[in-house]
Amino acid sequence: MDGSSSARPTGLVEARKIVNDLFRPRPGFYWPDMLVSAAIGWVGFVMASRASPGEPAFFFWLLLSVLAMYRALLFIHELTHLSKGAVPGFEAAWNILIGLPMLVPSLAYTGVHTDHHRRTIYGTPGDPEYLPLGRGPRRQVILFLVETVLAPAAFFLRFVVLAPVGLIVPPLHGWLERRASSLVINLAYVRKELSTADRVRMRWMEVGSLAVWGAAAFLVVRGVLPIQVFLVWYLVSFGVAFVNQVRTLGAHRYRNDGPAMDVVGQVADSVTIPGAWWTELWAPVGLRYHGLHHYLPDLPYHALGRAHRRLVEELPNDAPYRLAVARSLPEVLSTLWRNAGGKGLQDAPLGG
């Protein structure tokens, strides 16, 4: 798929004018949303740890924890786009409440996700968050979902088992930074060398994760916490990873086979699913508007809904952004599945 044509109008100037007043991040949205989500997630986690596995109460609290923790964890996406000082203290609080105990520190995504937005990298083999799933065999789609079972074990291996060794063996730590410190779907992605400041931050985040997990292990040994907390952590971590992997399948068409794409090509390959209120359960923190996010990545999550409605109302019918709008997740996934099956590239009907 060649999206390199530079002659196509992007419509970006017109779009930015329409939503020009919506680009300022508002801490009044970020803090309550993240704190309430984290609080509900941890309440569900604690209650599931105390319930008997197999009982209805266990599954209720587990599901509640997965959904709330998922929403809280996905603020890591916002952290990659927030300018320094836009929401003071937010990244540190997020790491303490979510990132460190869940073994997903913010540096696993910040500095990585920006490569996914680079026009020269998006959709190419160097993109950390892109695979040509819409053109390959269907088994790749199935494996893409199945691999989430191993995600919690990978996080544990990286930040609990290998981190302390890496902290005292610099060559190993350098390898971990480049090859095992990035939240990606493209496992061939190699991270750029960290700056000195980010390397120090990474080490502190590793120490923080080890401290949290060391404290939890100590409390389990002393009988203060039930050993079931580790099972619940694994199940919550897996649940979050699985839901996010399904969402990721619906975030793009995944039809590019290597060359760089122009803005219109990237928008057409990305997906916005406005949906209904339940869409927030599987695509929270603005990710239901993923096509819009790729069109205008500096819009904060709380403004995406308003921005989408304005653009749909005011942009002309042939505006590039309309190529990103789809009616539902099942529609996008079924199209991906048909394309992966080799029955020819098909477009899901545009919504809006």
N, C-alpha and C positions, 0 to 999 in steps of 0.2 A: 504494500500500500504506500503510495507516494503522495505525501501531503506537503510537498516542498514548494508548491506554487506560491510566489510572493505577490501575484497580481490580484488575488481574491481580497475583497474588502473585509475587514475583520469586524467592523461595527463597534470597536472598543471605545472610540472617542464618544460616540453617541450614548453608549451604555453608561460610561462613567459620568456623563453629564446628568443622566436621569437619576443616578443614585449618589450623587456627589456629596450629599449631607450625611451619608450612612457609614463612612469609613472610620469614624473614631471609636475605638474600643471603650466600652463603658464598664468600669469595675463593678458597678451595681448589679450587673448581670452575672459576671464571672464568679464573684465570691459566693453569693447565696446558692447558685446552681451547683458549683463544685462541692461546697461544704455540706449541703443537704444530701446530695447524691452519695458522697463518701459516708456520711453518717448512716443513711439507710443501708448502704452496702455493708458496713461493718456490723450494724445491728443484725441484719440477716445472717451474716457470717457467724457471729457469736451464737445466735439462736440455733443455727444448723449444727454448730459444734456441740451443742448441748442436747440436741434431739437424737433419738435412736434412728440410725440409718434404716431405710425401708419404710418408715412410717410417713403418712401424709404430711405431717408437720415438717419433717426433715426436707422433703422436696419443695414445700412451700417456701421455707426460709432460704433454701439453696437458690431457687429461682429468683426470689427477691434480691438476694445478694448479687447474683450474676447480672441482672438487669441494671441495678443501681451502680454496682462497681464498674460495669461496662461504660455507663454514661460518665462517671467520674474519671475513669482511666482515659477516655477519649479526649479529655482536655489536653492531653499531650500533643494533639494535633494543633490546637490553638497556640500552645507554647512555641511551636516552631515558627509561627507567623506573627506573634506579638513583638513589636519593637521594644527594645530595652527601656524599662521604666514605665511602660504603658499601664501595667497593672502591678504596682510595686509589691514584692513579697509573694506573688502568686505562685511562681515556679517553686520556690523553697517550700511553701505550704503544701503544694501538690505532691512534691517528692516525699515529704514526711508522712502525709496521710495515705498516699496511694502508691507512688512510684517505688519507694524503697521496700515496703512490705510485700508488694506484688512482684518484686524483682524486675521492674520495668522503669528504671530511672530515666529522667527526661532526656539525658544525653544519648540514649539509645535511638532517639528520633530526631532531636534537634541537630541540624547539620547534615542530616541524611535526607529527610523529606524534601528539603529545598532542591535537591538534585532532581527529584520527580517533577518539579515545576520548571526546570530549565528547558527553554525551547530547543536547545541543541541536544538534549538528553532524553526528554520525554518519549516513551515508546521505543527507545533503542535498547540494545543489550546492556548499556550502562545505567539504565533506569532502575533504581532499587525497588520500585513498586509497580512494575509492569512485566507481564509475560504474555506472549501471543496465544492466550488460551482460546480465543475465538477462532483460531485457525488450525490449532493442533488437534491431536486425538482426544477423544472424550476421557480417556483414562487420566489425562493430566488434570482435568477438572475434578475428577473423583479424588485423586491423590492430593490435590490442593486442599480439599476439605478434611481428608483423613489425617493429614500431617498435623492438624491441630491437637490430636491426642498426645503428641510428643512435645508440644510447645512448653507446657509447664516443666517437664523434665529438662528441656534445653535451657530454660531460664535458671533453674536450680543449679544445673551443671556449671553454667557460665558465672553466676554471681555468688554462689555459695561454695562450690567445690574448687573451681579454677581461679577465682578472684584472689584468695589469700596467697596462692602460689605465685600468681602474676605480680602481686604487690612486692614480692621479694626476688623475682626473676624478671628483670626488665625485658629481655628478648621475648619471653612468653607474653608479657603484658602488651608489648607492641603488636604481636600477632592477634591477641584478643581485641585490641582496639580496632584493627583494620578488618578482621574477618568474623568477629563474634560479639560485636557491640552495637549492632544495627537492627532495628525492626524493619524487615524487608520481606518481600515475597520472591524476589529474584536472588536466589542463594549464591549466585556467581558475583554479586556486587562486592566490590572492595572499597572500603571507606578511605577517604583521604586521610593523611596523617593529621592527628589532632594538634591544635596549637598548644603551646605550653600551658596557657590558662585552662583550656578545656581538658588537658591531660590531668591537671591537678584536680579539677572538678570531678572528673571521672573516678579518680582514686578516692575522693571523699565520698562519692555516691556508693562506691563499692564497700568502703568501710561502714557507711551507714546501713547498707543492706545486711552486711554481716552482723552488725550490732543488733539490728531488729531480730534477725533469725537466731542469733546466739541467745538473746533474751528469751525468745519464745521457746527454744529448746531447753533452756535452764528451767523455765516455769513448768514445762511438761515433766521434766525429770523430778521436780519437787512436788508434783501432783497438783499444782495450782491450775494448770490448764490441762484439759483432756488431750490425749494423743490424737484424737479425732480432728484436731484443728489442722493437722497436716493433710489429712484426707480432704477436708472441706476446702483448704487452700487449693489443692490440686484440681478438685472438681470445679471450683469457681473460676480458677485460671483457665481451665479447659473450656468452660462454658463461654467465658468472655472471648477467648480466641476463636471458638467456633462461630459464634454470632458475628464477630467482626470479619471472619473469613467469608461468610455468606454475603455480608454487606459489601466486602471488597469485590466479590464476583459481579455485583451489580453496579459498581462504581465506574466501570469503563466497558467499552465494547471489546477491548483486547484484540483488535483486528490488525494492528500494525505489525509488520514482519521485519522491522529493523531500521529503515531510514528515518531520519529526523522529520518531524511534521510541522507544518505551519500552524498558526493560531486557530484557523478554521478547522483544520484537520484534528487538532487536539480537542476542540470543543465538541466536534461531531463524535469523537471517540470517547467522550466523557458523558456521564449520565446525571441528570437531575430527576428525582422522583418526588414531587411535592406530596403526594399521598394524602393521608388523613392523620388523625392524632396518633394512631398506633404506629405510624411510620417512625415516630420518635423513639420507639422501643428498640428498633434494630438499626436506625441511622440517627443517633442523637447528636447533639452539639453541632447542628448545621450540616451534617454529612448527607442528609437527604437532598441537599442542593449541591451535589458534588460537581456537576457540570458548571454551575455558576461559580463555584469556588475556583475551578481551573480557568474560568474566563476572567474573573476579578479576584485573585487570591488574597488581596489585602483587605477584603471585606470581613469584619468580625462575624463570628457565628450568629450572634443575636440579631444581626441585620439582614441575614440572607433571605429570610422569608419575605420581608417587606421589599427587598430589592428584587426578588423574583417576580412578585406580583406587579411591581411597577414596570419591569422590563416586558413582561408578557402583555401588559396593557398598552405600552407606548411604543415598543419597537415595531418596525414594519414586518409584514408576514414572511419576508425573505431574510430576516436577520439571522446571522450565524448562530446566535444563542439558542434559537428555537430547535436547532438540530440536537441539542443536548437533552431536551425534555421528553420523558417517557411517562406512561400512565402508571405502571406498577412494577414492583420487583419481579414477580413471577413472569411478567411479559419480557423483561430484560434477560432474565435467566434462561427462559425457554429459547429465546433467540440465540443466546450464547451457546446453548446446548446443541441446537440445530446446526449452527455454523461449525462448531467443533466436530460435529459428525460428518462434515464434508459434503453437506447438501447445498452448498453455495451460500455466499454472504447475503444476509437478509437484515433489513432495518426494522426495529420495532416501530410501530406507528407513533407519530409525534402526538404528545398530549398538550395540555394547556388550554 
